[in-house]
Amino acid sequence: MALESQPWVASELATPARDWCAPPSQPALPHELVHVWRADLDVGAACASSLRCSLSADERGRGARFRFARDRNRYFAGRGLLREILAKYLDVRGGQLRLRRASYGKPFVAGHDDLRFNVSHAGATMLVAVAYRREVGIDIEQIASHLSTEELADTTLSPPELSVLDAFRGEAKQAAFLGLWTRKEAYLKADGRGLSLPVTDVDVTAPEGRVALWNESTGAWESSMRWMLQTLAVGPEHVAALAAEGRAWRFICFQWAG
């Protein structure tokens, strides 16, 4: 099977790398833009302790339950940096934000319904997607040698996705699986229903970044025009993807350096 003949593979191979630029002090967020932030969570114990001060009592309690100091510090850094990033758009202090979760677990900022965001982390790397009145989802996964690609694929991928994955071998197969999975996970998080949707009824191999959903009543795949997917270049050790509502949007990547 020729890889170039498969729309998903061809589009992913052509995905250009993006520069992760320094953010402005007060980033403007027009409706047609999605901002993607990347942050390193290994900030050191002193910085993690400082960021911990902006967290809610519930967040501090959850962080304290981590057994190892590294995991505990990464949790405090992740929650604290998320608050600092969101606070830039709302002109408040991070500790003033009331972060909540909807019925299926999607996070939101109480009292600021127009600001939509999503967050994902793998190891010491965190990604945050932010948009204005546009649902977004983001996912990042770390490439790991012990990943059981075959076993995971059988329970998470759609038949068209399995067909694409079958064209790969060795390490390339793991990267292809993670490419498919991160796109699917980003969509599921953007949709807001998460894993309550049957994951094998979602297909992300459609061309032009579209999502296709299996219609049980018609027995056919139907392309959804509501969402668009974008693979993100975050480095050789990770695979990541972004999903956002609508078609007329573009994204900018920021590297947190605070």
N, C-alpha and C positions, 0 to 999 in steps of 0.2 A: 504494500500500500504506500503510495507516494505521499510524503508529509505535506508537500506543497499543495496537494489537491484537497486538503482538509481546511475549511475556512478558519476554524479556531486556531489551528497550528500556524497558518500563514499570518494571521493577524497578530498573534503573540510574538512570533519571530520578528515582526516589523515594529513592535512597540518601542518607541524611542526612550532612552534614559532621560530622566528629568533632573535638573539641578535642584538641590535642596538649599534654598537661599536663606539668608538671615531675615527674620520677619521685621516689619516696622513696629514701632512701639505701640501704635494703635491701628491695627489692621482694618482696612475698609472691606466690607463684605457685601458687594452688590448681589442681586438675586442670581445672576448668571454664573457666579463663581462658587466653587467648593474649595475650601482650604484644607490641606492635609499637613499635619504636624508630625514630625518625628522627634523623639526624645530618648536619651540614654538614661536608664533608670539606675545605673550604678554611679550614683552621685556622691557616695561617701556617707558615713554614719552621721556626721555633723549636719550635713545638708538635709538628709532624710529626717533627722530629728526636728530641724527647723520647719520643714514642709509639713510634718505631722501636726504642728500647732494649728494649721488652717483646717484640719479635718473635723468632721462631726464626731460626737462621742461614739456613735455606732461604728464609724470607719476606724477610729482608733482601737476600739475593742476587737474588730475583725483582724486588724493588723497584728495586734498583740498575740493572737492565737497561732501565728506562724512559728514553727519550731526553730527554724534556722535564722540567724541574724541577716544573712544575705536576702532571703525571701521577705523577711519582715521589712527591711529597709527599701527593697524594691516596691513593695506594696505602698508604703508611706510616700515614696517618691512619686509613684504613678498617680495616686489619688491627689497628692498635693500639686503636681505639675498640671494635671487635668484641670484643676480648679484655677490655677494661674492662667492657663491658656484661655479658658472660657471667660474669665474675668476681664480679659483684654477687650472683649467685644461688648461687655455690659457696663463698663466703667464702674465696677465695684471691686471690693477685695474678695479674694478667693474664698475666705472663710465665711463670707456672707451668703454664698450660693447654697441653695437647698436642692441637692441632687437626689432625684427620685427615680423609681423604675415603674414602668407601665405593667399591665397584667401579664404580659409575656416576657417581661424582663428588659424591655428596651429603655435605656436611660433618658432622662430629660431634666431640664432645669425648671423647677417649680416657679411659676410667676413670669416666665420668659418663654412663652410658647413659640414665638417666631424663630428663636435660635435652636437649630437642630444639630445634634452631634452624635458621634458614635466613637467607640474606643476599642482598641485591641492591643495586646502585647504578647511578645514571645521572647523568653529569656530576659535580656536587659533592654530590649527595644520596644518602645511604645509608639503606636500611631493613633492620631486623633483626627477625625474628619469633622469639619464644621461647615454648616450652610445656613442660609436664611430662607425660611419657609419652604424648604426642600428636604425631604427625607433622605438620609444618607446611612450607609453601612460600610464598615471597613473590617478587614481581617488580615492578620499577619501570622505566618507559621514559620517555624525554624526547621531547616533541613537537617534531618537526623539519620544516621546510618542504620539505626535499629527500627526505623519505620516499616511496618508491615504493609506495603502498598497493596498487594493483591487482596489481602483480607479486608482492608478498609474499603477498597474500591468496590468490592462486591456488595457492601451494605450502604454505601453512600452515593454512588454514581448512577446516573441514568443510563439506559442502553446506548444512546448516542455518545455519551461521555466514555463509556467502557470501550466503544469501538475506536475512539480517538486514542485512548490510553494504550490500547493493544498494539499500536504502531511503534511504541517506545520500548527500549531495553535498558537494563542496568540503571545507573544513576540518573540518566535522562528520564526514566520512567517515574522515579520519585518526584523529580522536579515538575514533570507534567501533571502528576496526580495533585500535587500541592497547588499548581496553577489552577486546575479545575476546582479544587475544593475551596480555595480562598475566594474565588469568584462566586461560588455558590453560597458560601457562608456570608460574604458581604451582602449579597442580595437578601438572604434570609433575615439578616439583622436590619437592613434598610426597610424591608416590608413590615417588620415589627412583630410578626407572628413566630419568628425564630424556628426552632426545631419542632413546633407543633405542626408544621407542614411536612408531608412526606418528602424526604430529601431526594429520593429517587424519582419523584414526579417533577423535579426541576432540572432543566437542561441549560447549560451555559456555553454550549458550543456553537450557538447560532452566530452568524456573521454580524459585524458592525456592533458588537457589544450588547446584543439583545439577550433577553431571557425568554425561554420557551417553557410553557407549563403543560403538563399532561391533562387532557380533558377526559375524564372517565366516561362521561356520557357519549361523547363522539368517538372515543378511541383514537384520538389524534393529538399531536403536539400543536399548541397554539402559541404564536409569538406574542409577547406582551410589549406594547409600545410605551408602557409607563416607566420602564427602568432602562438604564444604560450601565454597562460594566466597563471597568478600566483596570488593567494590570498595572501595578506600581513597581518601579525598580528601587529596591531598598538596600541592595548589597548582595554579595555572593552567598551569605549564610541564611538568607530569608527569602520567602515568596509572599507577596501581598497583593491585595486587590481592593478596589473601591467600587461601590454601587451608589447611584444617586437617582433621584426621581426626575423624570423628564428627559428631554433630548438636548435642549439648547443650553448646555452648561459646559464649562471647562474648569480645570483645577490648577492650583498653584501649590507647590510643596515648600514648606518651611522647616528649617532645622532649629529646634529649641537650643539656645545657648545661654540661658539665664543662669 
